[in-house]
Amino acid sequence: MSEAVSVVHIDRLELTVAPKPWAFAAERRADIDAHFAKLQREKPALWNGRVLLLHEYSMADRVLRGAYLETDFASFAAWRHWGRPAAGVHDCFGAAAIVAADGAFLLGVMGPHTANSGRIYFPCGTPDPDDIVGSRVDLDFSVRRELKEETGLDIAEFTAESGWTTVFDLPLIAHIKVLRSGESAEALRARVLDHLARERQPELADIRIVRGPPDSDPAMPRFVTAFLAQRFAMR
């Protein structure tokens, strides 16, 4: 994985589906199946659905254009767990960065039954076929869906910044939509915790309030810490 991490502003995403075989998934099939079987023994809630991975992209004039292929979650999970080796794809997704009225960010702690248990980051998810509109991959829709599913909050109640703050930690590309709220961080956290308490098996185990660098945590991936570092430096 590249050591360089960059954070840029992107005005617009133009993402499509351009189906093609993923050689990694075919060539490592036996190893992938064995790996996923082990994961399912440890976490029976895991489901081998379909996901979208970016296989080509370009950027010009603050517009990122790219094309996704479709594969199974087992192949994606193995690729990720094995350190994201060079395989002709990028993990390219949308995330929702909630900013409370007092300037704090809210992050979720992934539940113990999930593939990323204990990790701390913004509501997000790997794009899947439900995010396809025509031939277009709609990350705005993906962010709205993940926010609602994970936190119970509706994107309509926030004021969204224009465009995206995009973190390149290749082969990971995180498009972050900043959502500003008129409520305090404590009030928002209480609302989300109430939602989680009413869910049979919530994706999140807790909500962290992050007010500055001292609140960083080793369980936060680099795309989160890079985004937060830039935001806190702007204050």
Secondary structure, 3 states (H helix, E strand, C coil): CCCCCEEEEECEEEEEECCCCCHHHHHCHHHHHHHHHHHHHHCCCCCCCEEEEEEEEEEECCEEEEEEEEEEHHHHHHHHHCCCCCCCCEEEEEEEEEECCCCCEEEEEECCCCCCCCCEECCEECCCHHHEECCEECHHHHHHHHHHHHHCCCHHHCEECCCEEEEEECCEEEEEEEEECCCCHHHHHHHHHHHHHHCCCCCEEEEEEECCHHHCCCCCCHHHHHHHHHHHHCC
